[in-house]
Amino acid sequence: MTPETELRLRLEEPSLKIVPLVIYEKMRLVYEIKREAAAAVFSTAEQGAVLRIEDMAGGPIEGARVIAFTNFRTRAGDEGRTDANGAVRLRIASGTTLERIYVYGPPRYWGRFEKSFTLSNDASLQLEPIDLSQELTALRRFRADIPLTAGQGIVVGIVDSGVDSAHPLLPNVSGGANMVLAETKDDPGQIADWGPAAIDGEHGTHVAGIVGARPTAEFDLAGVAPGVTLRSYRVFPHTGGGATNYDIMNAIDRAVQDGCHIINLSLGGGTEDEALRAAIGSALDSGVLVIAAAGNDGRKPVSFPGTLPFCIAVTAMAWSDSFPSVSSEASDIARPYGSENTFLGAFSNFGPQIDLTGPGVGVISTLPEGTYGVMSGTSMASPAVAGYAAFLLAADGIILRLNGADRSTALRDRLFGSAVPLGLGRDYEGFGLPGKGST
């Protein structure tokens, strides 16, 4: 609004609080090309090299996202998705040596990472299929011996890009609301549209599965607390792009009203935002614990709202043997290193506001349309901790019977007390990784 409009509103409504509109992004990691840097490397379409992405038997893989960097520091290069023949034409001349190339696999496949890769028209890269029975995968290792009934009676709100309630592993999604004002202001009927956003909508379903996916005979894939009830509050619009603080604030308020015990925010932004501060503080006073991603800016300060002292900020750790050695996740192995082959993902933010760490590199979870796949980011670490908090709360009747801030504070302290330091350092892991199976 213009300064004149703001002044008029303040005069008409002296008690009105006016705050800036702030946009928040999902905290999933995908290395991206910067177009202004990329233009310098483009060849004509006819000169560009064709790269083929295959399965381990040499068959084509459609829908893989290929990010090719000629200069990773400036993010110069090109990208594209493979067609039905597994081919992608990059606007980079054949014979060029790429500094880095990332392949993000479609559902059911790991990605791929290579350094100093020379493009040629007969070049190909192979992707490994995901093996759900593999014991060392991040989420399976983190949840360890937690029972499949963990979290019964606890409601977790997923403030995100929407959740696919038709997924066979997510029968515990009980509803939710579309909180995108731009979609509902002229058509209140759209409030019921809390499923995946049309563009980049898979994020929320992946996050929900990390909290509470329930395995089936076909899919041996469990979230941290499969007994929970999940609710979806969509704040990312169908048109793509970020979520506004107004929509997130209303989603938090709605989740509290709907009886959620825990709210997960796999999103973040920049400067402190009064609207979200007030909403999260109100949730805490109502007994609702709010857990947030620390951000994926590569060792930069913690993103808001994780910086709030009453919001639990989570970094992304991993085990170096929890994903294939040539997968895209391998590029995120970085110092500091901890016990049991652990490390903090190279992308993860850090700082004195960090409370806990959780598995956030190469996490397998649910995707829309009944499938599954891999994502990395503090977006994945936050719901793992939220699921663990649900497990602890369901198992502790004393805390569950508390009211207001007494409950959320007691649960926070219980969660902190369950954490096991990995040796990464206080600013990187907070109190550590919530202890596997402790009660």
N, C-alpha and C positions, 0 to 999 in steps of 0.2 A: 504494500500500500504506500501511497505517497505520504510525506510528512504532514501535509494538510489534513489528510483523512485520519491519520493517527491522532493528531491534535483534537480533531472534532470528536472522535470516539472517546478520548480521555475526558473531555469536557462534559460529554453527555453521560458517561458512565465512570465516575471518579474511582470506583473500586475495581475497574477492569484492569487486568494484568495483560500487557501486550508483549509477546516475546517473538524473536525472529523465527522464521521457518528454517528448519535444519533437515538435511537429507542424510539418511543412513544407508549403508551398503551391507550386503551379505559378506560374511567373513570366510567364504570359501576361497581357497587359493587357486588361481589360474594365472600363469605368467602370460602377459599380453603384449602385442606389438603396439608401439606408439606410432601412429600414422604419420606424424610430421617427420619422424626419423626414418620411417620405412620408405618414403617416396624416393629417396636417393638410391635404393638398391633395386627398384623395380625394373624388370625387363618387359618387353612386350609379351603379350600372351603367347605368341608363337615361339618366342625364345625361352620362355620359362620351362624349368625342369619338371618332370612328372615323377612323383614319389608314390610307391605302392605300399600299402599297409596290409599285412597278411596275418592269418592265424598261424599256429605252429606247424600246420600241415601244408601251408602255402596257399590256402584259400583266401579270397578277398574279404576284408572287413569294411563294412559300410558304416559311415557316421562317426569315424574317429576324427578328433580335432587335432590338427597338426600346426604347431607354432614353431617357425624356423627363424632363428636369430643369426644375422650376420655380425651384429654387435650387441651383446647382451646388456652392456652397461647403458647404452642409449636406447635400447629396445628396438633397434632397427631390424627389419626382416619382413616376413610375410606369413600369412596363415590361411588355412582353408580346411574343409571337411572332405573326407573321402566319399567317392560315389559308390554305386553298386559294384563296380569293378575293383574297389579298394584303392582307387587312384585319386590323387590330388595334384593339381597343377599349381606350382608356386611361381610367382613372378620374380624368380631369381634364376639367373643363367646357370645352365648345366656346367659343371666343373667348379662351381663356387664351393669353398669350404665353409660350412656353417660353424659358428662358434658354439652354438647349442641348438639342439632340436628337442622339443617336447611333443610327445604324442599322448593325448588324453583319450583313453579308451572309451568306446561306447559301453552300454550295459553289459555286464558279465565278463569284461576284460580288464586286465591291468593296463596301465599306460606304458610308455617307453621314454627313456632319456639317453641322449648321446651327445658327446662333445666332439669337436673337430670332425664333423661328418661331411663328407664330400658328396654333393648332389650330382647325380647323373640320371639319364633317362631309364636306366635299368636298375636303379637303386630301390631297395625295399627294406622294410623293418617289420619284425614279427612281434605280436603281442601275445602274452600268456593268458590263458583263460583263468578266471577266478575259481579256486577250489574251496568251496564252503566248508569242507571237512578238515581243512588245514588247521592244525592246533595252534600255530604261532601267530595267526592274524591278530591285529591290534585289539579289536573289540572282544574276541573270544578270550584272549589272554587277560585283558583288564577285568572282565566280569568273572573269570575263573569259576569258582564253585557256587556263585550266587544262584539260589533256586529260581526256577522258571516262574514261580508264584511271587517273586519279589515285587514289592510295590503295591500289593493289593490294598484297595481302599484309598489310594493316593491319586490325586488328579494333577496332571502336569499340563500347563498351557504352553503351546508352541506358537510364539509370535514370529511369523516368518512368511514364506511365499505360498503357504497353503499346503495341505496334506491330502494325499490320495486315500480316502477312506475305503475304497474298493480293493486296496491291496490285500492279498490273502494273509500277509504277515501283520496287518494293522487292523484287526477286527475290534480293537479297543479304542478306536477313535469315536468319541461320543457326540461329536458335533463341534460347533464353533461359530465364527462370524467373519464376514468380510468387513474389515475396518477401513478400507480405502475410500475416503470421503469422495474423491473424484468419481467413483463408480456408483456410490449409493445415494448421493445427495438428491439426484433427480429421479432415482428409482429405488426406493427403500426395499423392494423385493430382492435386490441384489445382495442384501445382507447375508442371505443364506449361501452365497457363492464363496465358500471358504476353502474350496479345493485348490489344486495347483494353479498358479498363474500361467497364462498362455505362453509367456516368454520367460525363460529361465525359472520355471516353476518347480523344478525337480528338487531344489535345495530343501524346502520344508519337509518333503517326504523323507529325504535322507536323514535329516535331523530327528524327525519323529521316530524313525526306526532305530536310531542309536539309543534313544531313551527307552523305548518299550516294544520293539518288534517281538512278535510271538512266533516261534518256529513251527513249521508244519512238517508233514511227512515228506513233502517235496523239497522244501527249503530249510536246511539246517542253519538258520540264521536268527540269533536272538539278540535283542537289545539288552541294556544293562538291567532293566527292571520290567520284565514282560507282563507283570501283573498290574501295572498302572492303567489308569484311564487317561487317554490323551484328548486334548481339545485344540483345535486349529483356529488361530486368529490371523487371517491373511492381511498383511500390511504392504506387501509389494504388489504393484498394479499389474494388470494383464498386459499393459503396453511395454513392460520392462522398465529398467531403471531403478532408482532407489525408493526408499520408504520415508515418508515425512514424520517428523517428531509428533505432529498432531495425531496422525493415525496410530503410531506406536503408543503414545500416551493413552489414547482411548482403548487400545487393545489391552493394555495392562489393566486399566480400570475395569474393563469388561471381564477379563480373566478372574480378577478378584471377586467381582459380583457373582460369577458363575461357580465359585467354590474351588478354584484351583489352589493347591497347596504350594506349588512351585511353578515359576515361570522361567522359560529359557529364552534368552535373547542372543541368537547367533548373528549379531549385526553390530555395527559400530560406526562412529563418525569422528568428527574432529574436536572442535571446541566444546566446552561445557554448555549444556542446554538446560535452562530452567524448567521447561515443561517436563522433560523426562526425569529430571531430578525429583520433581514434586510427585510424579506418578509412581516412581520406584519407592520413594520414601513412604508414600501412602500405602503401597502394597506391603512394605515391611511392617508398618503399624497395624495392618490388618492380619498379620501372621503369615504372609506369603513371602517365601524366599525367592529372590531374583538372581539368576546366574547368567553371566554375560561373557562373550568372547573378548579376549584381550586385544585382538587385531593382528593383521598379517602384513605389516609394513617393514618387516625385516630388521628386527632389533631396534625399532623406534619406540617412543613412549606408548604406554597403554592407551588404547582408544576409549573414548567416552561411549557408553556409560560405565565401562569397566573401571574407570578411575574413581567412581563414587565409593566412599568408605563403607557404605552399607550394601553395595552390590558386589557379588562374588566374581572376581575377574580370573579367567582361566587361560593359561598358555597351552600350547600344543607340543606334547612330547611324543616319543615313539620308541620302539625297539628296532634296531637296525636289521634284525632278521625277521621282521614281520611282513615284508613285502619282497618281491623278486629283486635281485641285485641290479637288473637293468631297467626297472620300472621308473616312471617319472618321479616317484617318491624318493628314489636314490639321490636325486640332486639336492634334497633338503636335509641330508645328514650334515650336521654342523656342530661345532662346539657351542656350549659346554657338553661334555659327555658325562654320563652318570653310571650308576651301577646297573648290572644285568643288561648290557648292550643298549642302554637308553641314551637319548640325546634330545635336545630341544630343536624342533623344526627350524630351519634357517629363516623362514618367513616370520616366525612368531615374535610379537612385541614382548617387551619386558620392562620391569621397573618395580619400585617399592610398593605399588598398589596391587601387585599380583598376590592372589590368595592361594591358588591351587594350580596344578597342571593335570592334563588329561590326554588320552590318546587322540592325536589329531593329524597324523600322517599316514595315509594309506588306509583309511577306515572304510570297511565294507558295510553298506547298509541298503535299505530299501530305496527304490526309485519308482516313479509313477508307471502305471500300466503293468503292475505285477512283477516287476523285475528287480534287479539289484546292481550295485556298482560301487566304484571307489571314489571318494573325495578326500581332500586334505584341507586343513585350515583350522584356525581356532574355532570356527563354526562347528567343527566336529568334536573338539575337545569339550566345549561347553555342555552340550547335551549328555555326554558321557558322565560328567560330574552331576548334572541334573538327575540323571537316572540313578546314580549312586545315592544322592540325597533322598530320592524317593524310597529306595531300598531301606535306608537307615530310618526314615520317618515311619514307614509302615511297621518296622520291627520294634519301635519304641513308643509304647502306649502312653508313657508319662509325657513325652514331648507332644504327642498328637493331641492330648487332652488340654494342653495349654491354649491360651487365647491371645490374640493380638501380637504385639512385638515380643512378648515372652516366648511364643512358639517359634517365630522365625529366628530369633536370636539364639535360642537353645539348639535349634536344628543347625544353624550356622556353626556353632561351637562344636556340636557333635561331629559335623562334617570335617571341620579342621582337625579335631582330635583323632579322626580315623586315618589321616594322611600319613604316608610313609615318605620321608625325604629320599631322593634319589642321588643326592650329591651334585645336583646341577647348580645350586646356589639360590639364596633367598629371592633375589630379584627375578629369577628365571622360573622357579617352581613354587614360590610361596611356601606353604607348609608341606608341599609334596604331592604325591599321587594318592588319592583316597585308597585306603588299604583294601586289598581284595578279600571279600568275604567276611570282614570284621563286622561285629554287631554291637 
